[in-house]
Amino acid sequence: MVCDYRDLEVWKQAMELCECVYALVRSFPQEEKRALGDQLRRAVVSIPSNIAEGNGRDSRSEYARFLSIARGSLFEVQTQLELASRFGYIPKSEIPASTIDGISRMLITMIRKLRSA
């Protein structure tokens, strides 16, 4: 296991996704900043937070469980960004799809390695 979660590329990418999502939410209409915007911010912050928390757990199975939670939050963010685009709050081209896909792949790889060890 990696000693410091801040060295993990997946955590770094998740932190960048947070910055991106926060910037996107700033462009939402005022009433949506408190509704969909708040939900998006909570979900995106959950991703690197669960990666970090899992890294600090005592067992591989617990670590894998927290990475799985992070992946679920990632899909929540993806869905909410799609909704924001459908509602006209952000252009579809602004959704960081490749970043989301990359984080998902890294999480899957880590989960599989932890569960097979």
C-alpha positions in Angstrom: 0.0 0.0 0.0 1.0 3.6 -0.6 2.0 5.3 2.7 0.6 8.8 1.7 -2.6 9.1 -0.2 -1.4 12.5 -1.5 1.1 10.6 -3.7 -1.7 8.7 -5.4 -2.5 9.8 -9.0 -6.1 9.0 -8.5 -6.3 11.3 -5.5 -4.6 14.1 -7.4 -7.0 13.7 -10.3 -10.0 13.7 -7.9 -8.7 16.9 -6.4 -8.5 18.5 -9.8 -12.0 17.3 -10.6 -13.2 19.1 -7.4 -11.7 22.3 -8.6 -13.3 21.9 -12.0 -16.7 21.1 -10.6 -16.6 24.0 -8.1 -15.8 26.4 -11.1 -18.7 25.0 -13.1 -21.1 25.4 -10.2 -20.2 29.1 -10.1 -21.9 29.5 -13.5 -25.2 27.9 -12.4 -28.3 30.1 -11.9 -28.5 31.4 -8.3 -31.4 29.1 -7.3 -29.5 26.1 -8.6 -26.3 26.9 -6.7 -28.1 25.9 -3.6 -29.9 22.9 -5.0 -28.0 20.9 -7.7 -24.9 22.9 -7.0 -24.7 22.0 -3.3 -25.4 18.3 -4.2 -22.6 18.4 -6.8 -20.1 19.9 -4.4 -20.8 17.4 -1.7 -20.5 14.5 -4.1 -17.3 15.7 -5.7 -15.6 16.3 -2.4 -16.6 12.8 -1.3 -14.3 11.3 -4.0 -10.9 12.4 -2.8 -12.1 12.2 0.8 -13.0 8.6 0.6 -9.7 7.8 -1.2 -7.9 9.4 1.7 -10.0 7.8 4.3 -9.7 4.3 2.8 -5.9 4.7 2.6 -5.8 5.3 6.3 -7.8 2.2 7.2 -6.3 -1.0 8.7 -7.2 -3.5 6.1 -7.2 -4.0 2.3 -10.9 -4.9 2.3 -11.8 -1.6 4.1 -9.6 0.3 1.7 -11.4 -1.3 -1.3 -14.8 -0.5 0.3 -13.9 3.2 0.5 -12.5 3.2 -3.0 -15.8 1.7 -4.1 -17.7 4.5 -2.3 -15.5 7.0 -4.1 -16.4 5.4 -7.4 -20.1 5.6 -6.5 -19.7 9.4 -5.8 -17.9 9.8 -9.1 -20.9 8.3 -10.9 -23.1 10.6 -8.9 -21.1 13.6 -10.1 -21.2 12.4 -13.7 -25.0 12.1 -13.5 -25.4 15.5 -11.9 -23.2 17.2 -14.5 -25.2 15.5 -17.3 -28.3 17.0 -15.7 -26.8 20.4 -15.4 -26.0 20.2 -19.1 -29.5 19.0 -20.0 -31.0 21.9 -18.0 -28.7 24.4 -19.9 -26.6 25.4 -16.9 -23.3 24.2 -18.6 -22.4 23.2 -22.1 -21.9 19.5 -22.6 -18.4 20.2 -23.8 -17.5 21.5 -20.3 -18.2 18.2 -18.6 -14.7 16.7 -17.8 -15.6 13.3 -19.2 -12.1 12.1 -19.8 -11.0 13.0 -16.3 -14.1 11.2 -14.9 -13.3 8.1 -17.0 -9.7 8.1 -16.0 -10.5 8.3 -12.3 -13.0 5.5 -12.7 -10.4 3.3 -14.4 -7.8 4.0 -11.7 -10.3 3.2 -8.9 -11.4 -0.1 -10.6 -7.7 -1.1 -10.9 -7.0 -0.3 -7.3 -10.1 -2.1 -6.0 -9.3 -5.2 -8.0 -5.7 -5.3 -6.8 -6.8 -4.8 -3.2 -9.4 -7.5 -3.4 -7.1 -10.1 -5.1 -4.2 -9.7 -2.7 
